[in-house]
Amino acid sequence: MADPAIIVVGGGLTGAATALALAEADWQVTLVESGSRPQTVAPDQAPLIRVSTLNPAVRNMMERLGAWQLLPEARVGKVDQMRVWERSGSELVFSAEDAGLPRLGNVVENETLRAALWQRLTEFPNVDLRTGVAVRRVDDGDRRLRVTLENGDRFHCALLLAADGARSPIRESAGIECSTWDYGQNGLVMTVETGSSHENTAWQRFLPDGPLAFLPLPGNRCSIVWSLPTAEAEDGLDQSAEELQEALKTAFEGRLGDVRIVSERGAFPLLRRSAERFVSGRVVLLGDAAHTVHPLAGQGANLGLLDAAALAEVLERGRQRGLQPDHPTPLRQFERWRRSDVEIMAESLHQLWFLYRWRVPPFPAARQFGTRLINRNRWLRRRLIDHASGFGGRVPRLAQPQV
Ligand SMILES: Cc1cc2nc3c(=O)[nH]c(=O)nc-3n(C[C@H](O)[C@H](O)[C@H](O)COP(=O)(O)OP(=O)(O)OC[C@H]3O[C@@H](n4cnc5c(N)ncnc54)[C@H](O)[C@@H]3O)c2cc1C
């Protein structure tokens, strides 16, 4: 196969979506993934614990890329409402109806979506998929980059897209620094069955140590994300199922009745990270390689997927003006566009996290006042939902509502 114009490193959600968006736009793409190719998830397979709440903008994008249509319905949860509270008697309620949207979001296992994206990628003759091999080194030539894989294969390309995750080896080798805020917490995740119906609602309670979310999956299942101090989250991995179920029920004020754990458990460190540059010469960072945010509003994967849509768009506009993919003009546009959207989101989540941690007066009263204000003001609710739905800033064409 001829040298690709663009190499994407990392075939997680961000990298796979990026490669697919570029393939659709007729670029010659090579996708390099050090792990194995994702396997299609059967409708009745045991639940997978890494899930993402996809916002409506990302759902539009997934539909346009033909990946949404490949998701088994039995693996996709629906979010029609969101309820957020700290103590009983005062809660924030957001609904799809408030925002004039058919749905607030969908809860999907990362691997299920990833498998659908990869399945679509196999349909493109202009995509070369390399799995089980990592990038060994990248050398900058005069006009192109030279990329060498661990197995000795070599390519020249105009542009290298690093979607190789939060610890991004490509970011490191490009010498791009990162600012990091460690929340000192882990997200304890698992799937549970609840005694009563979740009513297609994403439930989140802010506890003194951090938020506990019950995200709706098909049937009476919920995906749990519980932000806890690192040691406590690790204890949660070893606790007996009975003890942890009881702890979950109590922390959740029993709002969905009894809780039964039906999956394995995992704990993931919670960090806010931002690369000092998203673009360095012919290297572009996307997804977790460029930024990570606190999962309290389920936005991390959404941000990475919108990076993919935005990059495909600026490269296409550049091409229409006769520019090569490594031309600085479209890459600068990408950096400006995505940095402002990502920073606004990361900072809002950071402030929200702090706001709910203050237990001393006047903070609890201020939160109650804020809750009442938002509940009474439909316009304000709509603005907040727009932001979380991916429609707050400039929306990439791929993610715009279908007309
Ligand atoms: C507890 C928790 C809950 C979350 N909940 C949500 C949510 O509800 N909604 C949401 O939007 N987001 C959520 N997120 C965030 C979301 O999971 C991530 O933002 C997203 O999965 C990142 O995808 P990515 O493709 O950028 O990175 P990754 O998933 O890390 O993918 C990187 C890929 O690169 C590959 N790779 C690495 N190095 C190399 C190399 N040298 N060569 C080749 N390949 C390489 C890896 O094998 C991997 O496949 C959550 C995060 C946490 C921790």
The ligand as an ORCA input file, in Angstrom:
! r2SCAN-3c Opt
* xyz 0 1
  C     -14.287      6.420     35.686
  C     -14.441      7.089     34.347
  C     -15.717      7.282     33.821
  C     -15.879      7.930     32.576
  N     -17.143      8.150     32.108
  C     -17.304      8.846     30.939
  C     -18.616      9.168     30.423
  O     -19.656      8.828     31.001
  N     -18.703      9.873     29.257
  C     -17.592     10.281     28.577
  O     -17.735     10.949     27.533
  N     -16.343      9.979     29.025
  C     -16.172      9.276     30.178
  N     -14.917      8.999     30.638
  C     -13.750      9.371     29.806
  C     -13.521      8.385     28.665
  O     -13.514      7.060     29.126
  C     -12.195      8.714     27.962
  O     -12.120     10.107     27.730
  C     -12.088      8.006     26.612
  O     -12.279      6.625     26.731
  C     -10.706      8.286     25.985
  O     -10.613      7.675     24.723
  P      -9.278      7.815     23.860
  O      -9.539      7.036     22.619
  O      -8.895      9.249     23.731
  O      -8.138      7.129     24.745
  P      -7.959      5.574     25.115
  O      -9.264      4.920     25.332
  O      -6.978      5.533     26.248
  O      -7.313      4.920     23.810
  C      -5.946      5.018     23.505
  C      -5.568      3.866     22.579
  O      -4.229      4.040     22.134
  C      -3.556      2.788     22.149
  N      -2.114      3.092     22.253
  C      -1.425      3.611     23.301
  N      -0.131      3.771     22.989
  C       0.029      3.349     21.709
  C       1.154      3.275     20.816
  N       2.374      3.690     21.167
  N       0.976      2.784     19.567
  C      -0.262      2.382     19.190
  N      -1.361      2.417     19.983
  C      -1.222      2.911     21.234
  C      -4.148      2.066     23.350
  O      -4.010      0.664     23.227
  C      -5.623      2.510     23.275
  O      -6.425      1.632     22.500
  C     -14.728      8.369     31.857
  C     -13.440      8.168     32.383
  C     -13.304      7.540     33.636
  C     -11.911      7.370     34.204
*
